[in-house]
Amino acid sequence: MIFTALREVFERRNLLYMITWRDIRVKYKESVMGILWAVMMPIVIVCAGMIVKLAFAMMSGRHVHLLDVTSVAVKAAPYAFLVAAIRFGTASLITNQDLVTKIYLPRLVFPLASVCSQLFDLGIATVVVAIFLTFAGVGVTLHLLWLPVLLGTLVLLAAGLAILFSAATLFLRDLRFIVEAMLTVAIFFTPVFYEPSVFGKWAPALLVNPISPILEGLTAVVIYHREPSLPWLGYSFVLSLVLFVFATVRFKQLEPLFAENI
């Protein structure tokens, strides 16, 4: 079933492109700041991270180094992408209910289009972060070749969660608000503002969150010029892949019921 679902999307890839581009145009057309919103969330996260870093530094009696700020900047953009992909993906079937109920097409394109539209924002934010890192003196090494693996795992995780929540929301309408609440507090349990090592022996508990090894891997290859932790990255990739497969299969099983429950 998973291959059938993906083949249907591939055959309708032009539709996926059109819905993705429509979502991008609508989002920026209706906002006063336009494309600046793509970098606003990462900037807010970085500023909040600097405050948290300063608070940790004051409590520990040490100085805040430039690498502390750059690490937050590297994590901010992918984390903002994941949050936005889940948020818009969860509501994707409801916001496209006219198309879901009146036109035959693979409904899987809607949560996937939400994820793809956020990739546009991630690309813009990444350019801003890259400029900041250049001015901060962060160099380029061969370890950056790990970026496709890390970002691919991130997209896989985002797609799996978006697909799963989009289908579940049609049958459990309160789930949409639960997801919003979870996304609000999730950053405190994700090592964006801090490193897992500050929790000592409890550090592995933070890495159980599948986004955490991805963010730590990005910091390792971009800032510290070393390879990511392969066991933890493998864990995150396998979990993201299993989640994506499960979500897609379950989505296809429930798809015949979408029109009457939307």
C-alpha positions in Angstrom: 0.0 0.0 0.0 2.8 2.4 0.7 4.2 2.0 -2.8 0.8 2.5 -4.3 0.3 5.7 -2.3 3.7 7.1 -3.3 3.2 6.1 -6.9 -0.1 8.0 -7.0 1.6 11.1 -5.6 4.4 10.8 -8.1 2.0 10.5 -11.0 0.2 13.6 -9.8 3.4 15.5 -9.0 2.3 18.5 -11.0 -0.7 18.7 -8.7 1.6 18.5 -5.7 3.6 21.3 -7.2 0.6 23.5 -7.9 -0.9 23.1 -4.4 2.5 23.8 -2.8 3.0 26.9 -4.9 -0.6 28.0 -4.1 0.1 27.6 -0.4 3.2 29.7 -0.6 1.6 32.5 -2.6 -1.5 32.6 -0.4 0.6 32.8 2.8 2.8 35.6 1.7 0.0 37.5 -0.2 -2.1 37.8 2.8 0.6 38.9 5.2 1.9 42.4 5.7 5.5 41.5 6.1 5.5 39.1 3.1 8.5 36.9 2.7 10.1 38.3 5.9 7.9 35.9 7.8 10.1 33.1 6.6 13.0 34.4 8.7 11.0 35.9 11.6 10.4 32.6 13.5 14.1 31.5 13.4 15.1 35.0 14.5 12.7 34.9 17.4 14.0 31.5 18.4 17.6 32.7 18.2 16.8 35.7 20.4 15.0 33.6 22.9 18.0 31.2 22.9 20.4 34.0 23.6 18.4 35.0 26.6 18.4 31.3 27.8 22.1 31.1 27.2 22.7 34.2 29.2 20.6 32.9 32.0 22.6 29.6 32.1 25.8 31.5 31.9 24.9 33.7 34.9 23.9 30.7 37.0 27.1 28.8 36.1 29.4 31.9 36.3 30.8 31.5 32.9 30.8 33.7 29.8 28.6 33.2 26.7 30.8 32.4 23.7 30.0 33.1 20.0 29.7 29.4 19.4 26.8 29.2 21.8 24.8 31.7 19.7 25.8 30.1 16.4 24.6 26.7 17.6 21.2 28.1 18.4 21.0 29.8 15.0 21.8 26.5 13.3 19.1 24.7 15.2 16.4 27.4 14.9 15.7 27.2 11.2 15.1 23.4 11.1 13.1 23.4 14.3 10.9 26.2 13.0 10.4 24.2 9.8 9.3 21.1 11.7 6.8 23.1 13.9 5.3 24.9 10.9 5.1 21.7 8.8 3.2 19.9 11.6 1.0 22.8 12.2 -0.1 23.4 8.6 0.0 19.7 7.8 -2.4 18.9 10.6 -5.0 21.3 9.2 -4.3 20.6 5.5 -7.4 18.4 4.9 -9.7 20.7 6.7 -8.5 23.8 4.9 -8.9 22.0 1.6 -12.2 20.4 2.3 -13.8 21.6 -1.0 -11.2 19.7 -3.0 -11.3 16.7 -0.6 -15.0 16.2 -1.0 -15.7 17.3 -4.6 -12.7 16.2 -6.7 -11.0 12.8 -7.0 -7.3 13.1 -6.3 -4.8 11.5 -4.0 -5.5 13.3 -0.7 -1.9 12.6 0.4 -0.8 15.6 -1.6 -2.4 18.0 0.9 -0.2 17.2 4.0 2.8 16.7 1.7 2.2 20.1 0.0 2.1 21.7 3.5 5.6 20.2 4.2 6.9 21.2 0.8 5.7 24.8 1.2 7.6 25.0 4.5 10.7 23.9 2.7 10.6 27.2 0.9 10.7 29.0 4.2 13.5 26.8 5.4 15.5 27.6 2.3 15.2 31.4 2.9 16.0 31.0 6.6 19.0 28.8 5.8 20.4 31.6 3.6 20.1 34.1 6.4 21.7 31.6 8.9 24.6 30.9 6.4 25.3 34.7 6.1 25.3 35.0 9.9 27.7 32.0 10.2 30.0 33.5 7.6 30.3 36.7 9.6 30.8 34.7 12.7 33.8 33.0 11.1 32.4 29.5 10.9 34.2 27.7 8.1 33.2 25.1 5.5 34.5 21.5 5.8 33.7 18.1 4.2 31.5 17.3 7.2 28.8 19.4 5.5 28.3 16.4 3.2 26.2 15.0 6.1 23.6 17.8 5.5 21.5 15.9 2.9 21.2 12.9 5.3 20.3 15.1 8.3 17.8 17.3 6.3 16.4 14.3 4.6 15.7 12.7 8.0 14.1 16.0 9.1 11.8 16.1 6.1 10.9 12.5 6.6 9.9 13.1 10.2 7.9 16.2 9.4 6.0 14.4 6.6 5.2 11.4 8.8 3.8 13.6 11.5 1.9 15.8 9.1 0.3 12.9 7.3 -0.6 11.1 10.6 -2.1 14.2 12.3 -4.0 15.4 9.2 -5.9 12.2 9.0 -6.5 11.8 12.7 -7.8 15.4 13.0 -10.8 14.6 10.8 -12.0 12.0 13.4 -10.7 13.7 16.5 -11.3 17.4 16.0 -9.8 18.3 19.4 -6.5 16.8 18.3 -5.8 20.0 16.3 -5.8 22.0 19.5 -3.8 19.3 21.4 -1.1 19.5 18.7 -1.0 23.3 18.9 -0.5 23.0 22.7 2.2 20.3 22.3 4.1 22.4 19.7 4.0 25.4 22.1 5.8 23.6 24.9 7.9 21.2 22.8 10.8 23.6 22.5 11.5 23.3 26.2 12.0 19.5 25.8 14.1 19.9 22.6 17.8 20.9 22.7 17.4 24.1 20.7 18.4 26.6 23.4 20.8 24.3 25.2 23.0 21.3 24.7 21.9 17.9 26.1 25.2 17.6 28.0 24.0 20.2 30.5 21.7 17.6 31.9 24.6 15.2 32.6 23.5 11.5 32.9 20.0 12.5 31.8 21.2 13.7 28.4 20.2 10.5 26.5 16.6 11.1 27.7 16.5 14.3 25.6 17.9 12.5 22.5 15.0 10.0 22.6 13.0 12.9 21.0 13.7 12.1 17.3 14.3 15.7 16.3 17.0 16.0 18.9 19.7 13.8 17.2 19.0 15.7 14.0 19.6 19.1 15.6 22.7 17.9 17.4 23.9 16.4 14.2 23.5 19.7 12.4 25.4 21.5 15.2 28.2 18.9 15.0 28.8 19.1 11.2 28.2 22.9 10.8 29.7 24.4 13.9 32.1 21.8 15.4 33.2 20.2 12.1 32.8 16.6 13.1 30.5 13.8 12.1 27.2 13.4 13.9 26.6 10.6 16.4 25.8 7.7 14.0 23.9 5.6 16.5 21.6 8.4 17.4 21.2 9.6 13.8 20.4 6.0 12.8 17.8 5.8 15.6 16.2 9.1 14.4 16.2 8.0 10.7 14.7 4.5 11.4 12.0 6.0 13.7 11.2 8.7 11.1 11.0 6.1 8.3 8.8 3.8 10.4 6.5 6.7 11.3 6.3 7.8 7.7 5.4 4.3 6.5 2.8 3.8 9.3 1.3 7.2 8.7 1.0 6.8 5.0 -0.6 3.3 5.2 -3.0 4.4 7.9 -3.9 7.5 5.9 -4.7 5.4 2.8 -6.9 3.0 5.0 -8.9 6.0 6.3 -9.1 7.9 3.0 -12.5 6.5 1.9 -14.0 7.9 5.1 -12.6 11.4 4.7 -15.4 13.0 2.7 -18.1 12.0 5.2 -16.1 13.1 8.2 -14.6 16.4 7.1 
